[in-house]
Amino acid sequence: MEAKAKLTMIRISPRKVRLVADSIRMKKVQDAIAILHNQDKRSSEPVLKLLNSAVANAVNNNGMEADQLIVKTIYVNEGPTLKRFRPKDHGKAFQILKRTSHITIIVSDEK
């Protein structure tokens, strides 16, 4: 059985979030939580909250055991990009791309 949680429009680049997501893929939930607590990345906090949400969905909605769960799938997709401009010399404008991410976590009790 599976449970899912999504986080959309987070203002961190998908490339940076994927570094954290790759470190917890196919791990037990307790191990993934320990890894996220000890990582020194800005994206580890929202991923930890999302993982806790997925575990709560599994326990409350599907009646699964929290200590039996593993992170079956986690993927990070690119969201819409906010385009901003920065003034440069001689009246030019430099474009700044503020990227967003969509994160999805699926936890399962199957091996």
NUGU-238677 format. One record per atom (N, C-alpha, C): residue in three letters; y, x, z; chain; atom name; residue number from 0. Coordinates in Angstrom, 2 decimals, decimal comma. Example, Ala and Ser with C-alpha at 12.3 -4.5 7.8 and 13.67 -1.06 7.14 Angstrom:
<recs>
+---------+---------+---------+---------+--------+-------+-----+
| residuo |      py |      px |      pz | cadena | atomo | num |
+---------+---------+---------+---------+--------+-------+-----+
|     ALA |   -5,69 |   13,19 |    7,80 |      A |     N |   0 |
|     ALA |   -4,50 |   12,30 |    7,80 |      A |    CA |   0 |
|     ALA |   -3,30 |   13,20 |    7,80 |      A |     C |   0 |
|     SER |   -2,25 |   12,85 |    7,08 |      A |     N |   1 |
|     SER |   -1,06 |   13,67 |    7,14 |      A |    CA |   1 |
|     SER |    0,03 |   12,90 |    7,87 |      A |     C |   1 |
+---------+---------+---------+---------+--------+-------+-----+
</recs>
This chain:
<recs>
+---------+---------+---------+---------+--------+-------+-----+
| residuo |      py |      px |      pz | cadena | atomo | num |
+---------+---------+---------+---------+--------+-------+-----+
|     MET |   -1,17 |    0,84 |    0,00 |      A |     N |   0 |
|     MET |    0,00 |    0,00 |    0,00 |      A |    CA |   0 |
|     MET |    1,25 |    0,89 |    0,00 |      A |     C |   0 |
|     GLU |    2,32 |    0,40 |   -0,57 |      A |     N |   1 |
|     GLU |    3,54 |    1,19 |   -0,71 |      A |    CA |   1 |
|     GLU |    4,74 |    0,44 |   -0,17 |      A |     C |   1 |
|     ALA |    5,75 |    1,22 |    0,21 |      A |     N |   2 |
|     ALA |    7,05 |    0,67 |    0,60 |      A |    CA |   2 |
|     ALA |    8,12 |    1,54 |   -0,03 |      A |     C |   2 |
|     LYS |    9,24 |    0,91 |   -0,37 |      A |     N |   3 |
|     LYS |   10,27 |    1,58 |   -1,15 |      A |    CA |   3 |
|     LYS |   11,62 |    1,42 |   -0,48 |      A |     C |   3 |
|     ALA |   12,49 |    2,41 |   -0,68 |      A |     N |   4 |
|     ALA |   13,88 |    2,33 |   -0,25 |      A |    CA |   4 |
|     ALA |   14,73 |    3,05 |   -1,29 |      A |     C |   4 |
|     LYS |   15,92 |    2,51 |   -1,55 |      A |     N |   5 |
|     LYS |   16,83 |    3,08 |   -2,55 |      A |    CA |   5 |
|     LYS |   18,20 |    3,34 |   -1,93 |      A |     C |   5 |
|     LEU |   18,83 |    4,38 |   -2,42 |      A |     N |   6 |
|     LEU |   20,21 |    4,69 |   -2,06 |      A |    CA |   6 |
|     LEU |   20,95 |    4,96 |   -3,36 |      A |     C |   6 |
|     THR |   21,99 |    4,20 |   -3,62 |      A |     N |   7 |
|     THR |   22,71 |    4,34 |   -4,89 |      A |    CA |   7 |
|     THR |   24,14 |    4,79 |   -4,64 |      A |     C |   7 |
|     MET |   24,69 |    5,42 |   -5,66 |      A |     N |   8 |
|     MET |   26,10 |    5,83 |   -5,71 |      A |    CA |   8 |
|     MET |   26,48 |    6,81 |   -4,60 |      A |     C |   8 |
|     ILE |   25,57 |    7,68 |   -4,21 |      A |     N |   9 |
|     ILE |   25,91 |    8,70 |   -3,22 |      A |    CA |   9 |
|     ILE |   26,72 |    9,79 |   -3,92 |      A |     C |   9 |
|     ARG |   27,78 |   10,24 |   -3,28 |      A |     N |  10 |
|     ARG |   28,72 |   11,16 |   -3,92 |      A |    CA |  10 |
|     ARG |   28,31 |   12,62 |   -3,75 |      A |     C |  10 |
|     ILE |   27,08 |   12,93 |   -4,11 |      A |     N |  11 |
|     ILE |   26,58 |   14,29 |   -4,14 |      A |    CA |  11 |
|     ILE |   25,90 |   14,47 |   -5,49 |      A |     C |  11 |
|     SER |   26,05 |   15,62 |   -6,07 |      A |     N |  12 |
|     SER |   25,48 |   15,89 |   -7,38 |      A |    CA |  12 |
|     SER |   23,95 |   15,78 |   -7,34 |      A |     C |  12 |
|     PRO |   23,34 |   15,20 |   -8,37 |      A |     N |  13 |
|     PRO |   21,88 |   15,07 |   -8,39 |      A |    CA |  13 |
|     PRO |   21,16 |   16,42 |   -8,33 |      A |     C |  13 |
|     ARG |   21,76 |   17,42 |   -8,90 |      A |     N |  14 |
|     ARG |   21,15 |   18,76 |   -8,88 |      A |    CA |  14 |
|     ARG |   21,00 |   19,27 |   -7,45 |      A |     C |  14 |
|     LYS |   21,99 |   18,99 |   -6,60 |      A |     N |  15 |
|     LYS |   21,94 |   19,43 |   -5,21 |      A |    CA |  15 |
|     LYS |   20,98 |   18,58 |   -4,39 |      A |     C |  15 |
|     VAL |   20,90 |   17,30 |   -4,69 |      A |     N |  16 |
|     VAL |   20,00 |   16,42 |   -3,94 |      A |    CA |  16 |
|     VAL |   18,55 |   16,71 |   -4,30 |      A |     C |  16 |
|     ARG |   18,29 |   17,10 |   -5,54 |      A |     N |  17 |
|     ARG |   16,92 |   17,39 |   -5,97 |      A |    CA |  17 |
|     ARG |   16,32 |   18,58 |   -5,22 |      A |     C |  17 |
|     LEU |   17,17 |   19,53 |   -4,79 |      A |     N |  18 |
|     LEU |   16,67 |   20,65 |   -4,00 |      A |    CA |  18 |
|     LEU |   16,04 |   20,16 |   -2,70 |      A |     C |  18 |
|     VAL |   16,67 |   19,18 |   -2,06 |      A |     N |  19 |
|     VAL |   16,14 |   18,62 |   -0,82 |      A |    CA |  19 |
|     VAL |   14,94 |   17,73 |   -1,11 |      A |     C |  19 |
|     ALA |   15,01 |   16,95 |   -2,18 |      A |     N |  20 |
|     ALA |   13,93 |   16,03 |   -2,51 |      A |    CA |  20 |
|     ALA |   12,64 |   16,77 |   -2,83 |      A |     C |  20 |
|     ASP |   12,75 |   17,90 |   -3,51 |      A |     N |  21 |
|     ASP |   11,56 |   18,68 |   -3,86 |      A |    CA |  21 |
|     ASP |   10,87 |   19,26 |   -2,63 |      A |     C |  21 |
|     SER |   11,62 |   19,47 |   -1,56 |      A |     N |  22 |
|     SER |   11,03 |   20,09 |   -0,37 |      A |    CA |  22 |
|     SER |   10,20 |   19,11 |    0,46 |      A |     C |  22 |
|     ILE |   10,37 |   17,79 |    0,26 |      A |     N |  23 |
|     ILE |    9,61 |   16,83 |    1,08 |      A |    CA |  23 |
|     ILE |    8,61 |   16,01 |    0,27 |      A |     C |  23 |
|     ARG |    8,54 |   16,24 |   -1,02 |      A |     N |  24 |
|     ARG |    7,63 |   15,46 |   -1,87 |      A |    CA |  24 |
|     ARG |    6,18 |   15,73 |   -1,48 |      A |     C |  24 |
|     MET |    5,37 |   14,67 |   -1,37 |      A |     N |  25 |
|     MET |    3,94 |   14,71 |   -1,04 |      A |    CA |  25 |
|     MET |    3,65 |   15,30 |    0,35 |      A |     C |  25 |
|     LYS |    4,58 |   15,15 |    1,28 |      A |     N |  26 |
|     LYS |    4,38 |   15,61 |    2,65 |      A |    CA |  26 |
|     LYS |    4,17 |   14,39 |    3,55 |      A |     C |  26 |
|     LYS |    3,58 |   14,61 |    4,71 |      A |     N |  27 |
|     LYS |    3,49 |   13,55 |    5,72 |      A |    CA |  27 |
|     LYS |    4,90 |   13,24 |    6,21 |      A |     C |  27 |
|     VAL |    5,10 |   12,03 |    6,67 |      A |     N |  28 |
|     VAL |    6,44 |   11,60 |    7,06 |      A |    CA |  28 |
|     VAL |    6,97 |   12,43 |    8,24 |      A |     C |  28 |
|     GLN |    6,10 |   12,74 |    9,21 |      A |     N |  29 |
|     GLN |    6,54 |   13,54 |   10,35 |      A |    CA |  29 |
|     GLN |    6,97 |   14,93 |    9,90 |      A |     C |  29 |
|     ASP |    6,24 |   15,52 |    8,96 |      A |     N |  30 |
|     ASP |    6,61 |   16,84 |    8,45 |      A |    CA |  30 |
|     ASP |    7,91 |   16,77 |    7,64 |      A |     C |  30 |
|     ALA |    8,07 |   15,72 |    6,87 |      A |     N |  31 |
|     ALA |    9,29 |   15,57 |    6,07 |      A |    CA |  31 |
|     ALA |   10,51 |   15,40 |    6,95 |      A |     C |  31 |
|     ILE |   10,37 |   14,65 |    8,04 |      A |     N |  32 |
|     ILE |   11,50 |   14,47 |    8,97 |      A |    CA |  32 |
|     ILE |   11,86 |   15,80 |    9,61 |      A |     C |  32 |
|     ALA |   10,85 |   16,59 |   10,00 |      A |     N |  33 |
|     ALA |   11,11 |   17,91 |   10,59 |      A |    CA |  33 |
|     ALA |   11,80 |   18,83 |    9,59 |      A |     C |  33 |
|     ILE |   11,36 |   18,80 |    8,34 |      A |     N |  34 |
|     ILE |   11,99 |   19,64 |    7,31 |      A |    CA |  34 |
|     ILE |   13,44 |   19,24 |    7,11 |      A |     C |  34 |
|     LEU |   13,71 |   17,94 |    7,05 |      A |     N |  35 |
|     LEU |   15,09 |   17,47 |    6,82 |      A |    CA |  35 |
|     LEU |   16,00 |   17,78 |    8,01 |      A |     C |  35 |
|     HIS |   15,45 |   17,74 |    9,23 |      A |     N |  36 |
|     HIS |   16,27 |   18,07 |   10,40 |      A |    CA |  36 |
|     HIS |   16,69 |   19,55 |   10,39 |      A |     C |  36 |
|     ASN |   15,84 |   20,40 |    9,83 |      A |     N |  37 |
|     ASN |   16,10 |   21,83 |    9,88 |      A |    CA |  37 |
|     ASN |   16,74 |   22,40 |    8,62 |      A |     C |  37 |
|     GLN |   16,97 |   21,58 |    7,62 |      A |     N |  38 |
|     GLN |   17,62 |   22,08 |    6,41 |      A |    CA |  38 |
|     GLN |   19,13 |   22,07 |    6,58 |      A |     C |  38 |
|     ASP |   19,76 |   23,10 |    6,04 |      A |     N |  39 |
|     ASP |   21,20 |   23,24 |    6,15 |      A |    CA |  39 |
|     ASP |   21,86 |   22,83 |    4,82 |      A |     C |  39 |
|     LYS |   21,58 |   21,61 |    4,39 |      A |     N |  40 |
|     LYS |   22,15 |   21,07 |    3,16 |      A |    CA |  40 |
|     LYS |   22,87 |   19,77 |    3,49 |      A |     C |  40 |
|     ARG |   23,95 |   19,50 |    2,77 |      A |     N |  41 |
|     ARG |   24,71 |   18,29 |    3,01 |      A |    CA |  41 |
|     ARG |   23,92 |   17,05 |    2,63 |      A |     C |  41 |
|     SER |   23,03 |   17,16 |    1,65 |      A |     N |  42 |
|     SER |   22,29 |   15,99 |    1,19 |      A |    CA |  42 |
|     SER |   21,09 |   15,68 |    2,07 |      A |     C |  42 |
|     SER |   20,75 |   16,52 |    3,04 |      A |     N |  43 |
|     SER |   19,58 |   16,25 |    3,86 |      A |    CA |  43 |
|     SER |   19,81 |   15,07 |    4,81 |      A |     C |  43 |
|     GLU |   21,04 |   14,82 |    5,24 |      A |     N |  44 |
|     GLU |   21,31 |   13,70 |    6,13 |      A |    CA |  44 |
|     GLU |   21,11 |   12,34 |    5,45 |      A |     C |  44 |
|     PRO |   21,68 |   12,09 |    4,26 |      A |     N |  45 |
|     PRO |   21,41 |   10,81 |    3,62 |      A |    CA |  45 |
|     PRO |   19,94 |   10,63 |    3,22 |      A |     C |  45 |
|     VAL |   19,26 |   11,71 |    2,84 |      A |     N |  46 |
|     VAL |   17,85 |   11,61 |    2,49 |      A |    CA |  46 |
|     VAL |   17,03 |   11,27 |    3,73 |      A |     C |  46 |
|     LEU |   17,40 |   11,83 |    4,88 |      A |     N |  47 |
|     LEU |   16,71 |   11,52 |    6,13 |      A |    CA |  47 |
|     LEU |   16,90 |   10,05 |    6,51 |      A |     C |  47 |
|     LYS |   18,11 |    9,55 |    6,36 |      A |     N |  48 |
|     LYS |   18,36 |    8,13 |    6,66 |      A |    CA |  48 |
|     LYS |   17,57 |    7,22 |    5,72 |      A |     C |  48 |
|     LEU |   17,49 |    7,63 |    4,46 |      A |     N |  49 |
|     LEU |   16,74 |    6,84 |    3,48 |      A |    CA |  49 |
|     LEU |   15,25 |    6,89 |    3,78 |      A |     C |  49 |
|     LEU |   14,74 |    8,02 |    4,19 |      A |     N |  50 |
|     LEU |   13,32 |    8,13 |    4,56 |      A |    CA |  50 |
|     LEU |   13,01 |    7,26 |    5,77 |      A |     C |  50 |
|     ASN |   13,89 |    7,27 |    6,76 |      A |     N |  51 |
|     ASN |   13,69 |    6,40 |    7,92 |      A |    CA |  51 |
|     ASN |   13,72 |    4,93 |    7,53 |      A |     C |  51 |
|     SER |   14,55 |    4,58 |    6,57 |      A |     N |  52 |
|     SER |   14,61 |    3,21 |    6,07 |      A |    CA |  52 |
|     SER |   13,32 |    2,82 |    5,37 |      A |     C |  52 |
|     ALA |   12,78 |    3,73 |    4,58 |      A |     N |  53 |
|     ALA |   11,52 |    3,45 |    3,88 |      A |    CA |  53 |
|     ALA |   10,37 |    3,29 |    4,87 |      A |     C |  53 |
|     VAL |   10,36 |    4,10 |    5,92 |      A |     N |  54 |
|     VAL |    9,33 |    3,97 |    6,96 |      A |    CA |  54 |
|     VAL |    9,47 |    2,65 |    7,69 |      A |     C |  54 |
|     ALA |   10,71 |    2,24 |    7,99 |      A |     N |  55 |
|     ALA |   10,93 |    0,96 |    8,66 |      A |    CA |  55 |
|     ALA |   10,50 |   -0,20 |    7,76 |      A |     C |  55 |
|     ASN |   10,75 |   -0,09 |    6,46 |      A |     N |  56 |
|     ASN |   10,29 |   -1,12 |    5,53 |      A |    CA |  56 |
|     ASN |    8,77 |   -1,21 |    5,53 |      A |     C |  56 |
|     ALA |    8,10 |   -0,06 |    5,57 |      A |     N |  57 |
|     ALA |    6,64 |   -0,05 |    5,56 |      A |    CA |  57 |
|     ALA |    6,07 |   -0,67 |    6,83 |      A |     C |  57 |
|     VAL |    6,66 |   -0,36 |    7,96 |      A |     N |  58 |
|     VAL |    6,14 |   -0,86 |    9,23 |      A |    CA |  58 |
|     VAL |    6,44 |   -2,34 |    9,40 |      A |     C |  58 |
|     ASN |    7,67 |   -2,76 |    9,13 |      A |     N |  59 |
|     ASN |    8,07 |   -4,14 |    9,41 |      A |    CA |  59 |
|     ASN |    7,63 |   -5,13 |    8,33 |      A |     C |  59 |
|     ASN |    7,72 |   -4,73 |    7,07 |      A |     N |  60 |
|     ASN |    7,41 |   -5,68 |    6,00 |      A |    CA |  60 |
|     ASN |    5,94 |   -5,69 |    5,61 |      A |     C |  60 |
|     ASN |    5,29 |   -4,52 |    5,67 |      A |     N |  61 |
|     ASN |    3,92 |   -4,43 |    5,19 |      A |    CA |  61 |
|     ASN |    2,90 |   -4,18 |    6,29 |      A |     C |  61 |
|     GLY |    3,35 |   -3,96 |    7,52 |      A |     N |  62 |
|     GLY |    2,44 |   -3,76 |    8,63 |      A |    CA |  62 |
|     GLY |    1,65 |   -2,47 |    8,58 |      A |     C |  62 |
|     MET |    2,20 |   -1,43 |    7,98 |      A |     N |  63 |
|     MET |    1,52 |   -0,14 |    7,90 |      A |    CA |  63 |
|     MET |    1,77 |    0,67 |    9,17 |      A |     C |  63 |
|     GLU |    0,93 |    1,65 |    9,41 |      A |     N |  64 |
|     GLU |    1,08 |    2,56 |   10,54 |      A |    CA |  64 |
|     GLU |    2,06 |    3,67 |   10,16 |      A |     C |  64 |
|     ALA |    3,04 |    3,94 |   11,04 |      A |     N |  65 |
|     ALA |    4,07 |    4,94 |   10,73 |      A |    CA |  65 |
|     ALA |    3,51 |    6,35 |   10,69 |      A |     C |  65 |
|     ASP |    2,49 |    6,63 |   11,49 |      A |     N |  66 |
|     ASP |    1,96 |    8,00 |   11,52 |      A |    CA |  66 |
|     ASP |    0,97 |    8,27 |   10,40 |      A |     C |  66 |
|     GLN |    0,60 |    7,27 |    9,62 |      A |     N |  67 |
|     GLN |   -0,31 |    7,44 |    8,49 |      A |    CA |  67 |
|     GLN |    0,40 |    7,62 |    7,15 |      A |     C |  67 |
|     LEU |    1,72 |    7,50 |    7,14 |      A |     N |  68 |
|     LEU |    2,47 |    7,46 |    5,89 |      A |    CA |  68 |
|     LEU |    2,72 |    8,86 |    5,32 |      A |     C |  68 |
|     ILE |    2,76 |    8,94 |    3,99 |      A |     N |  69 |
|     ILE |    3,17 |   10,14 |    3,29 |      A |    CA |  69 |
|     ILE |    4,26 |    9,77 |    2,29 |      A |     C |  69 |
|     VAL |    5,07 |   10,76 |    1,93 |      A |     N |  70 |
|     VAL |    6,11 |   10,56 |    0,91 |      A |    CA |  70 |
|     VAL |    5,42 |   10,68 |   -0,43 |      A |     C |  70 |
|     LYS |    5,05 |    9,55 |   -1,01 |      A |     N |  71 |
|     LYS |    4,31 |    9,56 |   -2,26 |      A |    CA |  71 |
|     LYS |    5,19 |    9,99 |   -3,43 |      A |     C |  71 |
|     THR |    6,37 |    9,38 |   -3,52 |      A |     N |  72 |
|     THR |    7,28 |    9,67 |   -4,62 |      A |    CA |  72 |
|     THR |    8,70 |    9,71 |   -4,09 |      A |     C |  72 |
|     ILE |    9,45 |   10,69 |   -4,57 |      A |     N |  73 |
|     ILE |   10,89 |   10,72 |   -4,34 |      A |    CA |  73 |
|     ILE |   11,52 |   11,26 |   -5,61 |      A |     C |  73 |
|     TYR |   12,48 |   10,52 |   -6,12 |      A |     N |  74 |
|     TYR |   13,16 |   11,00 |   -7,32 |      A |    CA |  74 |
|     TYR |   14,64 |   10,71 |   -7,23 |      A |     C |  74 |
|     VAL |   15,40 |   11,55 |   -7,93 |      A |     N |  75 |
|     VAL |   16,86 |   11,48 |   -7,92 |      A |    CA |  75 |
|     VAL |   17,33 |   11,32 |   -9,35 |      A |     C |  75 |
|     ASN |   18,03 |   10,24 |   -9,60 |      A |     N |  76 |
|     ASN |   18,60 |    9,99 |  -10,92 |      A |    CA |  76 |
|     ASN |   20,11 |   10,16 |  -10,87 |      A |     C |  76 |
|     GLU |   20,68 |   10,39 |  -12,02 |      A |     N |  77 |
|     GLU |   22,13 |   10,56 |  -12,11 |      A |    CA |  77 |
|     GLU |   22,81 |    9,21 |  -12,16 |      A |     C |  77 |
|     GLY |   23,84 |    9,05 |  -11,36 |      A |     N |  78 |
|     GLY |   24,64 |    7,83 |  -11,38 |      A |    CA |  78 |
|     GLY |   25,86 |    8,01 |  -12,25 |      A |     C |  78 |
|     PRO |   26,78 |    7,07 |  -12,20 |      A |     N |  79 |
|     PRO |   28,00 |    7,21 |  -13,00 |      A |    CA |  79 |
|     PRO |   28,86 |    8,38 |  -12,51 |      A |     C |  79 |
|     THR |   29,52 |    9,02 |  -13,45 |      A |     N |  80 |
|     THR |   30,35 |   10,18 |  -13,14 |      A |    CA |  80 |
|     THR |   31,80 |    9,75 |  -13,07 |      A |     C |  80 |
|     LEU |   32,47 |   10,13 |  -11,97 |      A |     N |  81 |
|     LEU |   33,90 |    9,87 |  -11,83 |      A |    CA |  81 |
|     LEU |   34,65 |   11,01 |  -12,51 |      A |     C |  81 |
|     LYS |   35,58 |   10,67 |  -13,38 |      A |     N |  82 |
|     LYS |   36,32 |   11,70 |  -14,12 |      A |    CA |  82 |
|     LYS |   37,73 |   11,81 |  -13,55 |      A |     C |  82 |
|     ARG |   38,08 |   13,01 |  -13,12 |      A |     N |  83 |
|     ARG |   39,39 |   13,29 |  -12,56 |      A |    CA |  83 |
|     ARG |   40,02 |   14,44 |  -13,33 |      A |     C |  83 |
|     PHE |   41,33 |   14,56 |  -13,26 |      A |     N |  84 |
|     PHE |   42,04 |   15,61 |  -13,98 |      A |    CA |  84 |
|     PHE |   42,86 |   16,44 |  -13,04 |      A |     C |  84 |
|     ARG |   42,89 |   17,74 |  -13,32 |      A |     N |  85 |
|     ARG |   43,62 |   18,71 |  -12,52 |      A |    CA |  85 |
|     ARG |   44,64 |   19,37 |  -13,44 |      A |     C |  85 |
|     PRO |   45,89 |   19,44 |  -13,03 |      A |     N |  86 |
|     PRO |   46,88 |   20,10 |  -13,89 |      A |    CA |  86 |
|     PRO |   46,65 |   21,60 |  -13,98 |      A |     C |  86 |
|     LYS |   46,84 |   22,12 |  -15,19 |      A |     N |  87 |
|     LYS |   46,69 |   23,55 |  -15,44 |      A |    CA |  87 |
|     LYS |   47,99 |   24,09 |  -16,03 |      A |     C |  87 |
|     ASP |   47,97 |   25,35 |  -16,35 |      A |     N |  88 |
|     ASP |   49,18 |   25,99 |  -16,85 |      A |    CA |  88 |
|     ASP |   49,58 |   25,49 |  -18,23 |      A |     C |  88 |
|     HIS |   50,83 |   25,59 |  -18,54 |      A |     N |  89 |
|     HIS |   51,41 |   25,20 |  -19,82 |      A |    CA |  89 |
|     HIS |   51,18 |   23,72 |  -20,14 |      A |     C |  89 |
|     GLY |   51,16 |   22,87 |  -19,12 |      A |     N |  90 |
|     GLY |   51,06 |   21,43 |  -19,33 |      A |    CA |  90 |
|     GLY |   49,68 |   20,92 |  -19,71 |      A |     C |  90 |
|     LYS |   48,66 |   21,74 |  -19,56 |      A |     N |  91 |
|     LYS |   47,31 |   21,31 |  -19,90 |      A |    CA |  91 |
|     LYS |   46,70 |   20,55 |  -18,72 |      A |     C |  91 |
|     ALA |   45,65 |   19,83 |  -19,03 |      A |     N |  92 |
|     ALA |   44,90 |   19,13 |  -17,99 |      A |    CA |  92 |
|     ALA |   43,45 |   19,58 |  -18,05 |      A |     C |  92 |
|     PHE |   42,86 |   19,82 |  -16,88 |      A |     N |  93 |
|     PHE |   41,47 |   20,26 |  -16,77 |      A |    CA |  93 |
|     PHE |   40,66 |   19,13 |  -16,17 |      A |     C |  93 |
|     GLN |   39,56 |   18,76 |  -16,81 |      A |     N |  94 |
|     GLN |   38,74 |   17,65 |  -16,36 |      A |    CA |  94 |
|     GLN |   37,78 |   18,09 |  -15,26 |      A |     C |  94 |
|     ILE |   37,73 |   17,30 |  -14,17 |      A |     N |  95 |
|     ILE |   36,79 |   17,53 |  -13,08 |      A |    CA |  95 |
|     ILE |   35,82 |   16,36 |  -13,07 |      A |     C |  95 |
|     LEU |   34,52 |   16,65 |  -13,09 |      A |     N |  96 |
|     LEU |   33,49 |   15,62 |  -13,07 |      A |    CA |  96 |
|     LEU |   32,92 |   15,50 |  -11,67 |      A |     C |  96 |
|     LYS |   33,12 |   14,36 |  -11,04 |      A |     N |  97 |
|     LYS |   32,57 |   14,11 |   -9,71 |      A |    CA |  97 |
|     LYS |   31,32 |   13,28 |   -9,89 |      A |     C |  97 |
|     ARG |   30,18 |   13,91 |   -9,74 |      A |     N |  98 |
|     ARG |   28,90 |   13,29 |  -10,06 |      A |    CA |  98 |
|     ARG |   28,36 |   12,50 |   -8,87 |      A |     C |  98 |
|     THR |   27,60 |   11,45 |   -9,20 |      A |     N |  99 |
|     THR |   26,96 |   10,64 |   -8,17 |      A |    CA |  99 |
|     THR |   25,45 |   10,60 |   -8,43 |      A |     C |  99 |
|     SER |   24,71 |   10,16 |   -7,41 |      A |     N | 100 |
|     SER |   23,25 |   10,17 |   -7,48 |      A |    CA | 100 |
|     SER |   22,69 |    8,82 |   -7,03 |      A |     C | 100 |
|     HIS |   21,51 |    8,50 |   -7,57 |      A |     N | 101 |
|     HIS |   20,70 |    7,38 |   -7,11 |      A |    CA | 101 |
|     HIS |   19,38 |    7,99 |   -6,62 |      A |     C | 101 |
|     ILE |   19,02 |    7,72 |   -5,36 |      A |     N | 102 |
|     ILE |   17,80 |    8,29 |   -4,77 |      A |    CA | 102 |
|     ILE |   16,82 |    7,15 |   -4,48 |      A |     C | 102 |
|     THR |   15,56 |    7,35 |   -4,80 |      A |     N | 103 |
|     THR |   14,49 |    6,38 |   -4,51 |      A |    CA | 103 |
|     THR |   13,35 |    7,11 |   -3,82 |      A |     C | 103 |
|     ILE |   12,90 |    6,52 |   -2,70 |      A |     N | 104 |
|     ILE |   11,76 |    7,06 |   -1,96 |      A |    CA | 104 |
|     ILE |   10,69 |    5,99 |   -1,88 |      A |     C | 104 |
|     ILE |    9,45 |    6,38 |   -2,18 |      A |     N | 105 |
|     ILE |    8,29 |    5,49 |   -2,03 |      A |    CA | 105 |
|     ILE |    7,34 |    6,15 |   -1,04 |      A |     C | 105 |
|     VAL |    7,05 |    5,46 |    0,06 |      A |     N | 106 |
|     VAL |    6,07 |    5,96 |    1,03 |      A |    CA | 106 |
|     VAL |    4,81 |    5,14 |    0,90 |      A |     C | 106 |
|     SER |    3,68 |    5,80 |    1,17 |      A |     N | 107 |
|     SER |    2,39 |    5,14 |    1,00 |      A |    CA | 107 |
|     SER |    1,46 |    5,59 |    2,13 |      A |     C | 107 |
|     ASP |    0,47 |    4,76 |    2,41 |      A |     N | 108 |
|     ASP |   -0,54 |    5,14 |    3,40 |      A |    CA | 108 |
|     ASP |   -1,83 |    5,61 |    2,74 |      A |     C | 108 |
|     GLU |   -1,82 |    5,74 |    1,41 |      A |     N | 109 |
|     GLU |   -2,99 |    6,21 |    0,68 |      A |    CA | 109 |
|     GLU |   -2,94 |    7,72 |    0,51 |      A |     C | 109 |
|     LYS |   -4,09 |    8,32 |    0,44 |      A |     N | 110 |
|     LYS |   -4,15 |    9,78 |    0,23 |      A |    CA | 110 |
|     LYS |   -4,12 |   10,09 |   -1,24 |      A |     C | 110 |
+---------+---------+---------+---------+--------+-------+-----+
</recs>
